[in-house]
Amino acid sequence: MTTAILKRYRICERHFSQVDVKESGKRKLLTKTAIPFVYESNYENEMSDEEKAMSTDSDDALSSSDEEEKELENRAKILEGELTNNKYLYEAHVEVVAIYRKSGDIKSMRAAYNRFSEYFPLTSKIWLSWIKDEVKLATSPSEKKNVLSLFQRAVKDYLSVDIWLEYVQFSIGNCEMEETYKILEQGLSTAGLHTNQGSLLWDLLRELELSQLSLHEVSTDKWNQQAAKVIEAFKRQLSVPLLQMENTYLEWTQWIEQLPDDYKLDRKPVEWGYQQALKLLRVYEPFEEQLLTTEDDTTLYSVYKEYIKVTTNPVTAICLYERAVAQLSLNTCLWCDYCLFMLNLGDLTCDVSQKALRNCSWNEELWIIRMRTLEYQQCNEDAVMQCLEQGLAAIVPSPGLNLWLSYIEYIRRCANSTEKLHKIIKQAADNLGESGDPSFKLLRLQARLYARAGNIVESRRIWLNILSHFSHKELASVWLEFIALEKQYGDEVQLRKLYKQAITKCTDWPQYIAEDWIMYERECGTLKDMLKCLELCKNVTEEPILTSTLEHKNNSTKRSHENDSTNHSKSKRQKTSEETKVIKKKVNVSDINTEKSVFLSNMREDIDEDRLSKTFPTATKICIPTDRKGTSRCFAYVEFNNEDDVQKALERDREKLNGRPLYISKCMLDQTQRKPVFKYATHGEENKLFVRGLPKRFSQGDVENLFKPHGCTAVRIVLHRSGQSKGLAYVDFIDKNAAEAAIKAMDQLDVEGHTITVAVSEPPQRKQSNELEYLAPTRHSRSRIQIPLVPRPVQVKGIDSGVPGSSKTNEDFRKMLFSKKN
C-alpha cells in the first residue's frame, strides 16, 4: 500500500498547471503550481481496475521523469559554479531561476532571485513572475509583508504600470485603506503621466472612490464629502493628457447627471483642465503612435529624444525618460541624457545615476557623471573616493583615464592642499602608465597646475620629460602647447629657446611652429629678433610653399600652343640625342593584348619601366604613356605571359609603390566596356568597424596592435592618392559580438592626443543620378561667356518682348511719320 501511495504522490506532484508564461530576454520562465496531494488511508483498496492500470502505465513515465530531474539538478550545479566565479552572467541567472521554479525548490528559487536582483535590475516580467509565486505561498502576515517588500523593490528598477496595478490590488485585501491610498498615490506620481497606460491607475483611483461613495446614504454629510473626492479624482484625471481620455470625459458627464438636483457643482475647473490636456494630447499622439510601431532601438531612442524635447513639464519628461530606459536599458547615451537632466532636481539625481550604473556599469562616462553628481549634492570625499574605486573596477579593461581626470578635478576644487593634489596625480600616472595615458594628459595637467601656482621650473621639467618620448617630440601640437604655457607663465628668453628647439625637432608640421614664432616676434620682438626668426624659419616656410607650387604646376591644366597660330618662330637650338629619344617615345596602344594585361594608375611621375619591371618580374611588356614633353602621364599598361599572372597582379591592387598606392585594374581599351567597380562592400557590415580620428602616422600594424585585444582579424587604412593616411580605417572582427565589445571599449578613446570614433561600418548610399540633370546644358567653370564678337553699332537690337502690343498697319506708320514732321 505504501508503494502505491508513494507513486500516486509523485505523479500528482509532477502534474503541473501552467498559470503564466513570462519572458526574460529570449528565454521563457514557466510559473507552475503543484496540485496538492491529499493522503487517504484506504486509497489502495478503493482503486478501480482502470486506476490500477493507469498506475502501472505510469511507471515508465516515472523513470524518465527522474532522469529529467537529475539533468536539471546537474545543470543547476554547473550554473551555480559559473555564478560563483562571475556574478554578472545575466543568462545564467535567468536559467538557474527557471530550473528552481520548475523543480519546485522554493528555498533555492528565492535565493537565486535575490542574488539576481542584487547584481542586475530585473524587468517587470521577471518581478511579476517572482511576486506571483510568492503571493500564492503567502498565508501568514510575515509572508504577506515580504510580498509588499518585493513590490517596493520592484517599482524601483523600472517604470511598470502593471507592477503598480498588482501592488495596489494586493494591498487592498492585505493593508489598511489608508495604506492602499498611499501606495496608489505613489503609483500615480510615478506612472500617472504615462500617456499610453496611465489611465489604468487613474481608473483604479476612481473605482476606489466610487466604492467608498456607495457605502454612504445620498445627500448626507459623509456622502457629500466622498462625492467631493470623486469629483476631485475626475478633475485630476481629466487634467492629464492620456490616450482615450474622451471616454473618461463621457463617464464624467454621465456621472454628474446622476447627482441630486440640489448638489452644487462648479464644472468650469474640470472643463478647463480637460481642454488643456486635450491640446497636449494632440501634440503627444504622433509620438505615441511611433512608439507603438517602432521596433528598432536606434529609431526608438530618436523618437523618445524628440518626444522629450516637446514636453514643457519636467515631471512629464521624467516619466518619458523612465519609459525610455525601461525599453532601452543598455543605451548609455540615453542614461547620460537622463542623469544630466536630473542634475538639478535634488535627491532624485543620485537615485537615477545609481540606476544607470546598475544597468551599464561598464560605461566610464556614467561613472564620471555619478562622481560629479555626488559633488553637486555636496557628498563627502569618502563617497567620491568610493565611486572612483568602484568605477575603475567596473570598466576594466578600460584604463579609466577620464575617470581619474574627473577625480583630480574634484580634488582640485574641493581640497585645499596642493600637495595632496599632486600626490594623486602621481598615483594616477603610476597606475595607468604610458599605455593607459599615451598622450600624457595627466602630466600635462600637472604641468599647468605647477605653472599656475608659480612653479614654472617644475612645469618645464615635466614638459621636458614628455618631450623626451619619441612619439611626442616630433608633433607640432605638443610643442605648441608647451610654447603657449611658456608664453603665459614663462619669460621671453626661455620662449625663444623653445621655438628654436621646436623648429629643429618637429617633423610633422614645422611650418605651424614657424608661423607662431613669426607672429610672436611681430607682436613682441625687436627688429633683430624678427630678422633672426625669419632666418631660422626660412627653410621651414619655403619648403611647403615650393611643394605646393610644384603640385599645382603638375596638376593644373596648361594651354598648349597647338591651337595657336603658326607664326611663332621655331626654336633654333639643336636638340640633343637624349631629348630627341624622349620626345619620340610613343605607346602603341593597339599592340596591347587586353586579355593578358593590367592597367596601372596613380603612379608617380618618376616611375619608369625599370622600376615597374622590378615590381612585376613576370611582365613581358610595359608601356608608360607620356605627354609631348616626354613626361609620364602617371599610368601604364603591363602585359604578362598568361592570365594567371594577370590575376596575381590584380590581387596586388593598392600596393604601395614609392609611398603611393598603386591602383591595378583589368585592362579595357574600349571605354564602353569599362564599368565602375568598387572593391569593398557598400552596405552595412556588423562585424566591420569604421574608425576615424587616428593619428595620420599610424600604419596598418599600429592599428592592428590597437584593436588586437578585441579580436581584430584585418585592418585597412584609408589613404589619399598621394599615399598619406586620412586618419581613417576599417577594422574586421571575428563576429558581431566582438565588434560590439570593441565599440564599447574603444569609442572616444584618446590615442596619442587624438580622440578616435568607432562605429559599425555603414557606408552612405550613393546618390542616384537623375537623368533629367544630364539633359540640361552645362558650361565649364572656366569657359568664356559666349558673346558674339560683332561691333555694337552693327548689332541688331532685340525687341522687348515684355511690352504688350499688336502688329501695326501701313496707316499706323503713315500717321507716325506725319506726326514727327509736324
HUSULTA-V631411 format. One line per field, one symbol per residue. psi: psi as a letter, one per 40 degrees, with the letter a starting at -180 (. if undefined). burial: I if it has 24 or more other C-alpha atoms within 12 Angstrom, else O. A space follows every 50 residues. Layout:
BEGIN
psi = ???
burial = ???
END
This chain:
BEGIN
psi = dddddddddddddehihheihiihbeihhhhihihihhhhdfdddehidd dddddddedddddddddddddddddddddddddddhefgddddddddddd ddeegdddddddddddddeihiidddddddddddddehdidddddddddd ddddedcihhddddddddddddeeiiddddddddddddddedehddeddd dddddddddddddeeiiheidddddddddddddddddeehhiifeddddd dddddddeiidehhhhedddddddddddddddddddddddddehdhdddd dddddddddeiehddddddddddddddgeehddddddddddedefadddd dddddddddgeehdddddddddddddefiiddddddddddddddehehdf ddddddddddddddiehdddddddddddddddadddgdefdddddddddd ddeegdddddddddddeehdedeehdddddddddddddeaiddddddddd dddddhedgddddddddddddddeiiddddddddddeddddddddddddd dddddihihiedeiieehiihehhiidddddddehihgddehhddfiihh ifiidehadddddddgdeidhhhhiiaeeehiefiihhiididddddddd eehehhhfehhhhhihhhdhddehihhhdiieihhdehihhieiheehid ddddddedeefhdihhhhiideeiieeiihhiidaddddddddddehfih hfehhihhihhghihhhhihdddedhiihideiihghhghidddihhihh eehiiiiiidddddddddddd.
burial = OOOIIOIIOIIOOIOOOOOOOIOIOOOOIIIIIIOOOOOOOOOOOOOOOO OOOOIOOOOOOIOOOOOOOOOIIOOIOOIIOOIOOOOIOIOIIIIIIIII IIIIIIOOIIOIIIIIIOIIIIIIIIIIIIIIIIIOOOOOOOOIOOIIOI IIIIIIIIIIIIIIIIIIIIIOOIOOOOOIIOIIIIIIIIIIIIIIIIII IIIIIIOIIIOOIOOOOOOOOOIIOIIIOIIIIIIIIIIIIIIIIOOIIO OIOOOOOOOOOOOOOOOOOIOOIIOOIIOIIOIIOOIIOOIOOOOOOOOI IOIIIOIIOOIOOOIIIIIIIIIIIIIIIIIIIIIIIIIIIIIOOOOOII OIIIIIIIIIIIIIIIIIIIIIIIIIOOOOOOOIIOIIOIIIOIIOOIII IIIIIIIIIIIOOOOOOOOOIIOIIIOIIOOIOOOIIIIIIIIIIIIIII IOOOOIOOIIOIIIOIIOOOIIIIIIIIIIIIIIIIIOIIOOOOIIOIII IIIIIIIIIIIIIIIIIIOIIOOOOOOOOOOOIIOIIOOIIOOOOOOOOO OOOOOOOOOOOOOOOOOOOOOOOOOOOOOOOOOOOOOOOOOIIIOIIIII IIIIIOIIIOOIOOOIOOIIIIIIIIOOOOOIIIIIIIIIOOOOOIOOII OOIIIOIOOIIIIIIIIOOOOOOOOOOOOOOOOOIIIIIIIIIIIIIIII OOIIOIIOOIIIIIIIIIIOOOIOIOIIIIIIIOOOOIIIIIIIIIIIII IIIIOIIIIIIOOOOOOOOOOOOOOOOOOOOOOOOOOOOOOOOOOOOOOO OOOOOOOOOOOOOOOOOOOOOO
END
